Amino acid sequence: MREIEDIDFLLMRYVLGEMNDDEKVLVREWIAADEKHAEYYKDFQMFHLKMEWGMRANAVVHDSLTHRRVKARQRRLRVLYWSVACLIVLFSVGGILWMLPEDEPVYVTEKIEPGKSKAVLYMASGDVVNVDGQTGVMKEKDGTRIEIDGKEGIAYRVTGGQQQEETLSNRIVIPRGGEFKLILADGTAVWLNSDSELSYPTAFAGQKREVFLRGEAYFDVKPDSLHPFIVHVDEVRIQVLGTQFNINTYAEGSIKTVLVEGSVDLRNRAGEHVVLTPNRMADYRTVEGRFELTDVDVQPHVAWREGNFIFQSESLESIMNKLSVWYDLNVFYANEGLRDIRLSGNLERFSDVGKLFSKFEQISEARFKIQGKNVIISSN
Amino acid sequence: MLKEDIQICELLKKRNPKGLTCLFEVYYKPLVLWGATFLHDVSQAEDLVQDFFVKLWENRTCEKLLPSTLKSYLYVSVRNLALNASIKTDPLRHACDLACFDEPWEEYDNFKEEIIYKVEKAIKELPERSREVVQCVYLKGMRYKEVAEMLNISVATVNTLLVNALKKLRQVSKENENVILLFSIYRSLVAENEKVLA
C-alpha cells in the first residue's frame, strides 16, 4: 500500500467485496492507521456510491405510466395505481399551481366540471350495468321491462299477466358527480342525487311498496291508497300515500325530510313518530333518536332536482358538502372558523362552480383556491 | 425540511390520494436508489419501495407522519427493510457491506437529482470498455471474475477499468464540489506516502 494508485485499486476491491479475509484485514489496518486514511476511505466510498447511484438511476422506472403497467396486476397496489392516474389528471390541471409559492390565497379561475347523469345498475341476475348516456331495453327474470335512456333515466314497466312468486330487487348507485332519474314499476318517479343509492323491487307485490335509500332523493309518489309507499332510510321509515318530498342524508347523523305536498308519516325503530305537513322539515338526529320539526322554505331543498343550487343563509360547511358531492371536490379549510360563516347564493348545477366562489369572495372573508379537485378555503 | 414534506404530510393525514402521489414523485427514485445500495438490485428495490408506500397507506401510518421527520423516517425505514430483505436472500455477501455502508446516510440526505444527472453524464462519456465494466458491476451486480470472463479480459483489467472510471467521476464531481478540500486530502496522502517511501 505504498502508492496512492495502489490504494484505489485495493479500496475498489474492498468495497465491492472482492477480497479474501486476509486482504480485508490489511485494508482495515490501513484505514485505522491514520485519520487521514479514514477520511480518504470515506471519500472513496462516497464516490463509489455516487457512481452506483448514477448508474442505477437509469434503471429506475420512475415514469408513472410504466409503473402503472407493471403494477396493474397486483391488486393490493390499486391505491397507488389510482393515485398515479390521479397524478396525471391533477398535474395536467393543477400542476403548475402546485409549484407556485403560497404567499397569499389567490382566486384561480380554473374550471371544475359539474356532474352529469350517470348511474350503475345492479340487477337481480347479478348483472351490473353502467348507465351513462346509452339507450336500451332489458328484461329482468320476472319479465319486467327495464327501459334505459341515458337522458331520461331508467323506467320499469310491468308487463301484463306475470305472476309474482318472488320479489326481485334491483339496486342503483349514483357516484359522486352524478344524478339520475328513475321511474319505478308503480309509476313513482325518483330523482337520485350524487353519491346516493336506492334498492327497490322490480315490481311491487303485496300490501306495501318498499324501497331503501342512502344519500339524497326526491320522490314523486304515485297515489295508491291501498298500497302505502315506504322509504327506509337508516333506522327511519317514511310512509306516504301519494306525495312529493325530498330526503337528504348527506350530513352525518342527520336525516332531513322536506315535504312539498301531501303528508307523510315518519317513524323510527323505537316507534316514535311524527306527521309532516307541507313546507315543514323533519330532521331526524340519529344520535339522539329524535325528530326535530321546523318550518322551511322548500325551494332550497328541492332546487337540485331542477338543476339549481339555492343556498339561503346556509353554513359554508353545508354548502361545500353539497357542492363537493356534485362537483366531486375535496374541500380543505385553512381556518376552521370558516365552516360556520353563513352565505346565500344561487347556482345552476351545470355551470362552473368558480362563479359562485367568486361571488362568495365578494360577500365574505372566505377565499377559495382551486387546485385540481381540491378547494382550499382560507380567510383573507 | 422541504416544502413538499409539509404538503405530503398534510395530504396524507387527510387520506388524500394526492399525498401518496406527491410522496411518489418526490421520494420514489431516491428511495429506490437508497434501497438498491443495500440490495444491489434495482428492481427488487423498486418492489420494496412500492410495497412500503402501499403499507404506509393501508396501515394508516401515513396519517401520523410529521414533516420534520418524514425524510429520515422514509430513509431509515427503507434501509431497514432492505437490510432485512438482503439478509434473507444472501446472508454472507452482505455481512461485509453493512460495515461499508453505514456511514453515507448523511451524504445521501443531501443527495440531489443533479448529482445523479452529472454522474449519468460522466458515465456516458466513459470509454466503451469502462462503461461496460461499470454497468456489469454496478448495475448487474456481477463479480470481477464473471465480468472478466464475459468480456474476455483479466480480473486485473476489470479492476483497472473500474478505478479509472471512478477517477473520471471524481474529476467531474470536483468541478462543482469542494475541490480544495479533496485536493488537499489527496495531496497530504501523497505526501505521507512519499514520506513512508523515503
Contacts between the chains, C-beta under 8 A, distances in Angstrom:
chain1	res1	chain2	res2	distance
A	2	B	193	6.2
A	2	B	196	6.7
A	2	B	197	5.8
A	3	B	193	6.8
A	4	B	186	7.4
A	4	B	189	5.8
A	4	B	190	5.6
A	4	B	193	6.0
A	7	B	189	8.0
A	8	B	163	4.9
A	8	B	166	7.2
A	8	B	167	7.4
A	9	B	159	5.6
A	9	B	160	7.3
A	9	B	163	5.5
A	12	B	159	6.0
A	12	B	162	5.5
A	12	B	163	5.2
A	12	B	166	6.9
A	13	B	144	7.6
A	13	B	159	6.2
A	14	B	100	7.8
A	15	B	100	5.6
A	16	B	137	6.7
A	16	B	144	7.4
A	16	B	162	7.9
A	17	B	93	6.2
A	17	B	96	5.1
A	17	B	97	6.5
A	18	B	143	7.0
A	18	B	144	5.2
A	18	B	159	7.8
A	24	B	96	7.3
A	34	B	192	7.3
A	36	B	185	6.7
A	36	B	188	5.9
A	36	B	189	6.1
A	36	B	192	6.8
A	37	B	189	7.6
A	39	B	185	6.0
A	40	B	185	6.0
A	40	B	186	7.8
A	40	B	189	5.6
A	42	B	103	6.3
A	43	B	182	6.8
A	43	B	185	6.6
A	44	B	166	7.9
A	45	B	100	6.4
A	45	B	101	7.9
A	45	B	103	7.2
A	45	B	104	6.5
A	46	B	104	6.0
A	46	B	107	5.6
A	47	B	166	5.7
A	47	B	169	6.0
A	47	B	170	5.5
A	47	B	173	6.9
A	48	B	166	6.6
A	49	B	37	6.5
A	49	B	101	7.6
A	49	B	104	5.4
A	49	B	107	7.5
A	49	B	108	7.8
A	50	B	115	6.3
A	50	B	119	5.5
A	50	B	169	6.9
A	50	B	173	7.0
A	51	B	119	6.2
A	51	B	123	7.4
A	51	B	134	6.9
A	51	B	138	6.4
A	51	B	165	7.0
A	51	B	166	6.1
A	51	B	169	5.3
A	52	B	36	7.8
A	52	B	37	6.8
A	52	B	138	4.8
A	53	B	33	4.7
A	53	B	37	7.5
A	53	B	111	7.4
A	53	B	115	7.7
A	53	B	116	5.9
A	53	B	119	6.9
A	54	B	115	7.5
A	54	B	116	5.3
A	54	B	118	7.5
A	54	B	119	2.6
A	54	B	120	5.1
A	54	B	122	7.3
A	54	B	123	6.0
A	54	B	169	7.7
A	55	B	119	7.5
A	55	B	120	7.9
A	55	B	123	6.1
A	55	B	134	6.1
A	55	B	135	6.8
A	55	B	138	4.1
A	55	B	139	5.4
A	56	B	33	5.7
A	56	B	36	5.4
A	56	B	42	5.0
A	56	B	138	6.8
A	56	B	139	6.2
A	57	B	29	7.0
A	57	B	33	6.3
A	57	B	116	4.5
A	57	B	119	7.7
A	57	B	120	6.0
A	58	B	120	6.4
A	59	B	42	4.3
A	59	B	43	7.7
A	59	B	139	6.1
A	60	B	28	7.8
A	60	B	29	5.2
A	60	B	32	4.9
A	60	B	33	6.7
A	60	B	42	6.1
A	60	B	46	6.7
A	61	B	46	6.6
A	62	B	28	6.4
A	62	B	29	4.9
A	64	B	24	7.6
A	67	B	50	8.0
A	71	B	50	6.7
A	76	B	54	6.2
A	76	B	58	7.8
A	77	B	50	6.6
A	77	B	54	5.8
A	79	B	17	7.0
A	79	B	20	6.9
A	79	B	54	6.3
A	79	B	57	5.3
A	79	B	58	7.2
A	80	B	20	6.3
A	80	B	24	7.2
A	80	B	50	6.6
A	80	B	53	6.0
A	80	B	54	5.8
A	80	B	57	7.4
A	82	B	17	6.2
A	83	B	17	4.0
A	83	B	18	7.0
A	83	B	20	4.4
A	83	B	21	4.4
A	83	B	24	7.2
A	84	B	21	6.4
A	84	B	24	7.0
A	86	B	17	5.5
A	86	B	18	6.2
A	86	B	21	5.8
A	87	B	18	7.7
A	87	B	21	4.2
A	87	B	24	7.6
A	87	B	25	7.2
A	90	B	18	6.1
A	90	B	21	7.2
A	330	B	14	7.8
A	330	B	16	6.2
A	332	B	14	7.2
A	372	B	18	7.6
A	374	B	16	7.5
A	374	B	18	7.2
